[in-house]
């Protein structure tokens, strides 16, 4: 899953968990480093105290007073301590001398490199001499400045904090093992890892529950917005009953402000849609009433024009042409009024007849009528042998086919081939009107089904078209539960009507 698809809940839980984990890591590292530093400081202090005790209470290079204890008294065995690695006994076992601590290291080296005594104290208290390699490593790694440093003496002994000093031509080395420090820091690391992992797991579970609970109001607001987004708001009477609950509109919270704003927005949208619907209804009623009222005076004008032209009374050529134009324009206006009235009724949801209509016979009649009306075009019919029928209003469907054929006739030059094809595709009856004309301007194609749309000059539009034919065809097709579309390129334009078969 990509980061862009994460939900807000997952983002909050994961992001907060990562921050908590980083805080645990930082805290654990700081604790471990602080403890290790503190333990090493204590160990260094013990090493310096042991070194100071070995060279004398006055510090190395003292005045040599008789009250300074001898090295044997200080816990450093005398020469002849035995072969390297052999048990030399416990130094300082003489009366009055304290036994060295377990895990400590001591060595006395003369100026000529002779090792007078060297060894370390085992866990059982025995003192074991150091090997020549270990002595060489101490001489090369530890400076005689009494400053402790870490030296790894191998797998048998491990790491030591060692300090060295010179006294009377002798190099005295003292050290303590870091085993306890390493064990302590390792144990602390394990404890911190275990505790941090358990705490982080509890924190993640708690965060999940807390975030889920905190985001429930936002989920409810989102569901309201999602339901509203599925409503069809493009046309018709629209009601938006969904609102965010009062519990999720508290202005004191962020989600509450979102819910309250969404309610206000939905209220404004519903008011705007209601105003739009009211305006559309008023316009439809006006168009329907005006169209209905205009039919009577238009019929009267046409009748009087025909009456005047039918009389034998003499009239000038101008009068005769005027009456002829009055009649033709009255016919054209009557057709426009009828188209507007039909569109207004379809917009108002006028119920259409629901009869069985044989589209095959309807197509045959439409092509025959077009051939009789215009012989300058080549009209073709392409239908299957089977009869294709749909349920609908036969007169309105005839009007759809007639409008498409008339559109092809009007907007293509003489000699254009117009083909009406009818076929069944699945559960649909598909009717196509194709022509070989110059095509439709792409700038006009997007508004071709708008009312009073004007096509470009390339399709030779004449002044007799009202610009409502395709709008009526679309309205009738959609009223039958179908769809209409157009595809056009240079030399081929196809109008396609799909109806439930």
C-alpha positions in Angstrom: 0.0 0.0 0.0 1.4 3.4 -1.0 1.8 6.2 1.5 -0.7 8.3 -0.5 -3.5 5.8 0.2 -3.0 5.7 4.0 -6.0 6.7 6.0 -5.8 9.4 8.6 -6.2 6.8 11.3 -3.3 4.8 10.1 -1.1 7.9 9.6 -1.7 9.1 13.2 -1.1 5.7 14.7 2.0 4.9 12.7 3.4 8.4 13.0 2.9 8.6 16.7 4.2 5.1 17.3 7.4 5.9 15.3 7.9 9.0 17.4 7.4 7.0 20.7 9.8 4.4 19.4 12.4 7.0 18.6 11.9 8.5 22.1 12.4 5.1 23.7 15.6 4.5 21.6 17.0 7.9 22.5 16.1 7.4 26.2 17.7 3.9 26.3 20.9 5.0 24.5 21.2 8.0 26.9 20.6 5.8 29.9 23.1 3.1 28.8 25.8 5.6 27.9 25.3 7.5 31.1 25.5 4.3 33.2 28.5 3.1 31.3 30.3 6.4 31.7 29.4 6.5 35.4 30.7 2.9 35.9 33.9 3.6 34.0 34.5 6.7 36.1 34.1 4.6 39.3 36.4 2.0 37.8 39.0 4.6 36.8 38.9 6.0 40.4 39.5 2.5 41.7 42.4 2.1 39.3 44.0 5.4 40.3 43.6 4.6 44.0 45.2 1.2 43.5 48.1 2.7 41.6 48.6 5.4 44.2 48.5 2.8 47.0 51.1 0.7 45.0 53.6 3.5 44.7 53.1 4.8 48.2 50.8 7.0 50.1 52.9 10.0 49.3 52.3 9.4 45.6 54.8 8.0 43.2 58.3 9.5 43.4 57.8 10.5 47.1 60.6 11.5 49.5 61.3 7.9 50.4 60.4 8.3 54.1 60.6 5.1 56.2 56.8 5.3 56.9 56.0 4.5 53.2 54.9 0.9 53.0 56.9 -1.5 51.0 55.5 -2.9 47.7 55.2 -6.2 49.3 53.1 -4.6 52.1 51.1 -2.8 49.4 49.9 -6.0 47.9 52.7 -6.3 45.2 54.5 -9.6 45.5 58.2 -9.6 45.5 60.5 -11.1 42.8 60.5 -14.7 42.1 56.8 -15.0 42.0 57.0 -18.2 39.9 56.8 -19.1 36.3 54.4 -17.1 34.1 50.9 -18.3 34.4 51.6 -20.3 37.5 49.9 -19.8 40.8 52.0 -17.3 42.8 49.9 -17.3 45.8 47.8 -14.4 47.0 49.9 -11.3 47.3 49.4 -9.3 50.4 48.7 -12.4 52.4 51.3 -11.3 54.9 50.0 -9.9 58.1 48.9 -6.3 57.9 48.6 -6.3 54.1 45.2 -6.3 52.5 44.5 -8.9 49.8 44.0 -7.5 46.3 40.5 -7.2 44.8 39.2 -9.9 42.5 39.7 -8.9 38.9 42.6 -6.5 39.6 45.9 -6.5 37.7 49.3 -5.5 39.0 52.8 -5.4 37.4 56.2 -4.1 38.4 58.7 -3.6 35.5 62.3 -2.4 35.9 63.9 0.1 33.7 65.8 -2.6 31.8 62.5 -4.3 31.0 62.8 -7.0 33.6 59.5 -8.0 35.0 59.8 -8.2 38.7 56.2 -9.3 39.3 53.0 -9.3 37.2 49.6 -11.0 37.5 45.9 -10.7 38.0 43.6 -12.0 40.6 41.1 -14.6 39.5 37.5 -14.9 40.7 38.6 -17.6 43.1 41.2 -15.2 44.6 44.3 -16.8 43.1 47.0 -14.6 41.6 48.1 -15.7 38.1 51.1 -14.2 36.3 50.8 -12.4 33.0 52.3 -13.8 29.8 55.1 -12.1 28.0 52.7 -11.0 25.2 50.4 -9.4 27.7 53.3 -7.6 29.4 54.5 -6.3 26.0 50.9 -5.1 25.2 50.8 -3.3 28.5 54.1 -1.5 28.0 53.2 -0.5 24.4 49.6 0.6 25.2 49.8 2.3 28.6 51.6 5.6 29.2 53.2 6.3 32.6 51.0 9.3 33.3 48.6 7.7 35.8 45.7 8.2 33.4 43.6 5.0 33.0 43.1 3.6 29.5 41.4 0.5 28.1 43.6 -2.4 27.1 42.3 -5.7 25.7 44.5 -8.5 27.1 42.8 -11.3 25.1 40.0 -13.7 25.4 41.2 -15.1 28.8 41.2 -11.7 30.5 39.3 -9.4 28.3 39.3 -5.6 28.6 41.0 -3.8 31.5 41.2 -0.2 32.6 44.9 0.2 33.3 47.1 3.0 34.6 50.9 3.2 35.0 53.4 5.3 36.9 57.2 5.4 37.4 58.8 5.2 40.9 62.5 4.8 41.6 63.2 3.6 38.1 60.4 1.1 38.2 57.2 1.1 36.1 54.3 0.2 38.3 51.0 -0.9 36.5 47.6 -1.3 38.1 44.3 -2.1 36.5 40.8 -3.5 37.0 38.7 -5.7 34.7 35.8 -4.1 32.8 33.8 -7.4 33.0 31.4 -6.0 35.6 30.9 -2.8 33.7 30.2 -4.7 30.5 27.8 -7.1 32.3 26.0 -4.3 33.9 25.5 -2.3 30.7 24.5 -5.5 28.8 21.9 -6.4 31.4 20.6 -2.9 31.4 20.4 -3.0 27.6 18.3 -6.2 27.6 16.0 -4.8 30.3 15.5 -1.5 28.4 14.8 -3.3 25.1 12.3 -5.6 26.7 10.6 -2.9 28.7 10.5 -0.5 25.7 9.1 -3.2 23.4 6.4 -4.0 25.8 5.6 -0.4 26.5 5.6 0.4 22.7 3.2 -2.4 22.0 0.8 -1.2 24.7 1.2 2.4 23.4 0.3 1.3 19.8 -2.8 -0.6 21.0 -3.8 2.3 23.1 -3.2 4.8 20.3 -5.3 2.6 17.9 -8.2 2.6 20.3 -7.9 6.3 21.1 -7.5 7.4 17.5 -10.4 5.2 16.4 -12.6 6.6 19.1 -11.5 10.2 18.4 -12.1 9.9 14.6 -15.6 8.4 14.9 -17.3 11.8 14.5 -15.2 12.5 11.4 -16.2 9.1 10.0 -19.9 10.0 10.5 -19.4 13.4 8.8 -17.6 11.7 5.9 -20.5 9.2 5.5 -22.9 12.1 5.2 -20.8 13.8 2.6 -20.4 10.5 0.7 -24.2 9.9 0.7 -24.8 13.4 -0.6 -22.2 12.9 -3.3 -24.2 10.0 -4.8 -27.3 12.2 -5.3 -28.1 13.4 -8.8 -28.1 17.2 -8.6 -28.0 18.0 -12.3 -31.7 18.4 -13.0 -35.1 18.1 -11.6 -36.4 18.6 -8.1 -33.7 17.8 -5.6 -34.0 17.2 -1.9 -31.0 16.7 0.4 -32.3 15.2 3.6 -28.9 14.2 4.9 -27.4 16.4 7.6 -24.7 15.9 10.2 -26.0 15.0 13.6 -26.1 17.7 16.2 -23.6 15.8 18.3 -21.0 16.2 15.6 -21.5 19.9 15.1 -20.0 21.3 18.3 -18.1 24.4 17.3 -15.6 23.9 20.1 -14.0 20.9 18.3 -12.4 20.7 14.9 -14.7 17.9 13.7 -17.7 19.9 15.0 -16.7 22.9 12.9 -16.4 20.7 9.8 -19.8 19.1 10.5 -21.4 22.5 11.1 -19.9 23.9 7.9 -21.0 20.9 5.9 -24.6 21.4 7.2 -24.5 25.0 6.2 -23.1 24.2 2.8 -25.8 21.5 2.2 -28.4 24.0 3.2 -27.1 26.6 0.7 -26.9 24.0 -2.0 -30.5 22.8 -1.4 -31.7 26.4 -1.4 -29.9 27.1 -4.7 -31.2 23.9 -6.3 -34.7 24.8 -5.2 -34.4 28.3 -6.7 -33.0 26.7 -9.9 -35.9 24.3 -10.0 -38.4 27.0 -9.4 -36.9 29.1 -12.2 -36.9 26.2 -14.6 -40.5 25.4 -13.8 -41.5 29.0 -14.4 -39.6 29.0 -17.7 -41.3 25.8 -18.8 -44.7 27.1 -17.9 -44.0 30.3 -19.8 -42.8 28.5 -22.9 -45.7 26.0 -22.8 -48.3 28.8 -22.2 -46.7 31.1 -24.8 -46.5 28.3 -27.4 -50.1 27.3 -26.7 -51.3 30.8 -27.0 -49.3 31.5 -30.1 -50.8 28.6 -32.0 -54.2 30.3 -32.5 -53.0 33.7 -33.9 -50.5 31.9 -36.1 -53.3 29.7 -37.5 -55.3 32.9 -38.1 -52.5 34.6 -39.9 -51.8 31.6 -42.0 -55.6 31.3 -42.8 -55.9 34.9 -43.8 -52.9 34.7 -46.0 -54.2 31.7 -47.8 -57.6 33.4 -48.1 -56.1 36.5 -49.6 -54.0 34.4 -52.1 -57.0 32.3 -53.0 -59.2 35.2 -54.1 -59.3 36.3 -57.7 -59.0 39.9 -56.7 -56.2 41.7 -58.6 -53.1 42.5 -56.5 -49.7 43.9 -57.3 -46.7 41.5 -57.4 -45.4 43.0 -54.2 -48.7 42.2 -52.5 -48.7 38.6 -53.8 -45.1 38.0 -52.6 -45.9 39.6 -49.2 -48.8 37.2 -48.7 -46.8 34.3 -49.8 -44.0 35.2 -47.3 -46.5 35.7 -44.6 -47.9 32.2 -45.1 -44.4 30.6 -45.2 -43.2 32.4 -42.1 -46.4 31.5 -40.3 -45.9 27.8 -41.2 -42.3 28.0 -39.9 -43.3 29.8 -36.7 -46.0 27.3 -36.1 -43.5 24.5 -36.4 -41.2 26.3 -34.0 -44.0 26.8 -31.5 -44.9 23.1 -31.8 -41.3 22.1 -31.1 -41.1 24.4 -28.1 -44.3 23.1 -26.7 -43.2 19.5 -27.1 -39.9 20.2 -25.4 -41.7 22.0 -22.5 -44.0 19.0 -22.1 -41.1 16.5 -22.1 -39.2 18.6 -19.6 -42.2 18.6 -17.4 -42.2 14.8 -17.4 -45.1 14.2 -19.8 -46.1 10.5 -19.9 -45.4 8.9 -23.3 -47.4 6.0 -24.7 -46.0 2.5 -24.0 -46.8 0.4 -27.1 -44.8 -2.1 -29.0 -43.1 -0.3 -31.9 -41.6 -2.2 -34.9 -38.4 -0.2 -35.5 -37.7 -2.1 -38.7 -41.0 -0.9 -40.3 -40.5 2.6 -38.9 -37.0 2.8 -40.5 -38.4 1.6 -43.9 -41.1 4.3 -43.8 -38.6 7.0 -42.7 -36.2 6.3 -45.6 -39.1 6.2 -48.1 -40.4 9.6 -46.9 -36.9 11.1 -47.1 -36.4 9.8 -50.6 -39.7 11.3 -51.7 -39.0 14.7 -50.0 -35.4 15.0 -51.4 -34.1 13.3 -54.4 -30.8 15.2 -54.4 -29.4 12.9 -51.7 -28.7 9.2 -52.0 -30.8 7.5 -49.3 -29.9 3.9 -48.2 -31.4 1.5 -45.7 -29.4 -1.2 -43.9 -31.5 -3.5 -41.6 -31.4 -7.1 -40.6 -33.9 -9.6 -41.8 -35.4 -9.9 -38.2 -37.9 -7.5 -37.0 -36.6 -5.3 -34.1 -39.2 -3.9 -31.8 -39.1 -1.7 -28.7 -41.6 -0.4 -26.2 -42.5 3.3 -26.5 -44.4 6.0 -28.3 -44.4 5.3 -32.0 -45.1 8.8 -33.1 -42.3 10.2 -31.0 -39.9 7.6 -32.2 -40.8 8.4 -35.8 -40.1 12.0 -35.0 -36.6 11.1 -33.7 -35.7 9.2 -36.9 -37.2 11.9 -39.1 -35.3 14.7 -37.3 -32.0 12.8 -37.7 -32.6 12.3 -41.4 -33.7 15.9 -41.9 -30.6 17.0 -40.0 -28.4 15.0 -42.5 -30.4 16.4 -45.4 -30.1 20.0 -44.2 -26.4 20.1 -43.3 -24.9 18.1 -46.2 -24.6 19.1 -49.8 -26.5 17.4 -52.6 -25.1 14.1 -53.7 -24.3 13.1 -50.1 -25.1 9.5 -49.2 -27.2 9.1 -46.1 -27.5 5.6 -44.6 -30.0 4.5 -42.0 -28.8 1.3 -40.2 -30.7 -0.7 -37.6 -29.4 -3.7 -35.6 -29.7 -5.4 -32.3 -26.7 -5.4 -30.0 -27.3 -7.4 -26.8 -30.3 -6.1 -25.1 -30.4 -2.8 -27.1 -31.7 -1.8 -30.4 -29.2 0.5 -32.2 -30.2 2.9 -34.9 -27.5 4.8 -36.8 -27.8 7.6 -39.3 -24.5 8.1 -41.2 -23.7 10.5 -43.9 -20.6 11.2 -46.1 -20.8 15.0 -45.7 -18.1 17.4 -44.6 -18.4 16.5 -40.9 -19.1 18.6 -37.8 -16.8 21.4 -36.5 -15.2 20.1 -33.3 -16.0 23.4 -31.7 -19.7 22.8 -32.2 -19.8 19.1 -31.4 -19.9 19.6 -27.7 -23.1 21.7 -27.9 -24.7 20.0 -30.8 -27.8 18.8 -28.7 -28.3 22.2 -27.1 -31.4 24.1 -28.0 -31.1 26.6 -30.8 -27.6 25.3 -31.5 -26.1 26.6 -34.7 -23.8 24.4 -36.7 -20.9 25.7 -38.7 -21.0 26.8 -42.3 -19.2 23.7 -43.4 -22.4 21.7 -43.0 -24.4 24.2 -45.1 -27.0 25.1 -42.6 -29.9 26.9 -44.1 -32.1 29.5 -42.6 -35.1 27.1 -42.4 -33.8 25.1 -39.5 -35.0 26.0 -36.0 -32.0 24.4 -34.2 -34.4 22.3 -32.0 -34.4 19.0 -34.0 -31.5 17.3 -32.3 -32.7 18.6 -28.9 -36.1 17.1 -29.5 -34.5 13.8 -30.6 -32.3 13.7 -27.5 -35.3 14.5 -25.2 -37.5 11.8 -26.7 -34.7 9.2 -26.7 -33.9 9.8 -23.0 -37.6 9.7 -22.1 -37.6 6.2 -23.6 -34.6 5.2 -21.4 -32.1 5.4 -24.2 -29.2 7.5 -25.3 -28.0 9.4 -28.3 -24.5 10.3 -29.4 -22.5 11.5 -32.4 -19.1 10.8 -33.9 -17.8 12.9 -36.7 -14.7 13.1 -38.9 -14.1 14.6 -42.3 -16.3 12.6 -44.7 -18.3 10.7 -42.2 -20.8 11.7 -39.5 -22.7 9.1 -37.5 -25.6 9.7 -35.1 -26.3 6.7 -32.9 -29.5 6.1 -30.9 -29.6 3.2 -28.4 -33.0 2.0 -27.0 -33.8 -0.9 -24.7 -35.0 -3.7 -27.0 
